[in-house]
Amino acid sequence: MKITKLMLSAAVAALALVSCNKQDTTPTTNRLKTVEISIDNAVITKGLAGDKISQGDAVQVNDFKVFLTDAAGKVEFEAKVADGSAAAQTYWDENDLKAGSLAAQFHYVDPNCTKVIAIANVGKDITFDEFLALEALKVEAQQDQKTLVLYDEETLQSAGTQHNDLNVDGTTYVADVYKADLVLTPRVSRFEVDGFTVKFDGEKPKYQEIKISQLAFQNYYPLTSATTGAESGELVNHIADLTKQAEVYAWLDDPAKPEVWYRDYFDITITPAAPTADTPNELAYHMFSCNETPVLVIKLLADGQPAYLYSKGFFKMEGENAVEVTEFEEGKIYRMSAAGEVLGDGSIPIDEEDIDPMDRCLEITVDVIDWAVELVFPEF
């Protein structure tokens, strides 16, 4: 489902996992490990519909699961509470996270455990077999920023310290501590549009009225892996050749006007006296992150004459220079911006000279804004 101006808001910060080897008196090697997990500032704060994502906002975490695995990530190892009397908690739901700070402990873990995997927003109690069987994510199902699938994995590293556990049978287990740092990250890049700004000739404008009625994206991958981020499927291009006017207008003027995530309809008017206009709602589109550049298509009327524009690239400002963005990163917001602005208002800048049937390409400058994901700190 297509989304508009919404705020992702949640924090999962400082997740520390500590593990150790079983020993009656002094540490030995290749014995059972104990893992302690502490989660601080794990507070869910719901964003209101219509809130824009701001610099530093965290991706929302509704629930998440931790798996302790082998190096290949194919074998799950069980864990128990400190006295060995019950299984350790590995899943946290929204109520757990709302508590603000919680602690959990993993003990008696197989020494072959060398990796931690964390996955969020995939269901209440996903099992390891279900995790391994996860199918490729569909781009249309990753449009709601409140339910994006988040993932990370990390190999354990020695911390150079030790930890002690006391079992209910009176045995003390002395632990060598290991650590790993994880960042829960979505598999999408986010494109935000608030409106349009037309640059008219101040003395003699070429047009007196620009009406913009549609915006759509193409040239994106339909699928990606939740665990590797590798895209798959054929690139989606609704129009194979954007220079063929008849095909483009047939697609833009489709009377069915399908309600799809990559396409929006609206009516705004821009004139030399009022060169900027906002869309009724701020718009956002999620694409799987890769080296393919999405193409944005805009339908308009220029002094009553049908016209359209399509993007030939996205650029960002580095100092005084516009540099083309050729790689779109996970967890990044690409907010439309007039060239030269540090943090734009979200408007797509259009030079009236670009509105010409002989040259329909449009260079778009965007601000690249970090969509912050709270760090998760495991320590073993």
Secondary structure, 3 states (H helix, E strand, C coil): CCEECECCCCCCEEEEEECCCCCCCCCCCCCCEEEEEEEEEECCCCCCECCCCCCCCCCCCCCEEEEEECCCCCCECCCECCCCCCECCCEECHHHHHCEEEEEEEEEECCCCCEEEEEECCCCCCCHHHHHCCCCEEHHHHCCCCCCCEEEEEECEEEEEEEEEECCCCCEEEEEEEECCEECEECEEEEEEEEEEEECCCCCCCCCCEEEEEEEEECECCEECCCCCCEECCCECCCCCCCCHHHHHHHHCCCCCCCCCCEEEEEEEEECCECEEEEEEEEEEEEECCCCCCEEEEEEEECCEEEEEEEEEEEEEECCEEEECCCCCCCEEEEECCCCCCCCCCEEEEEHHHCECCECEEEEEEEEEECCCCEECCEC
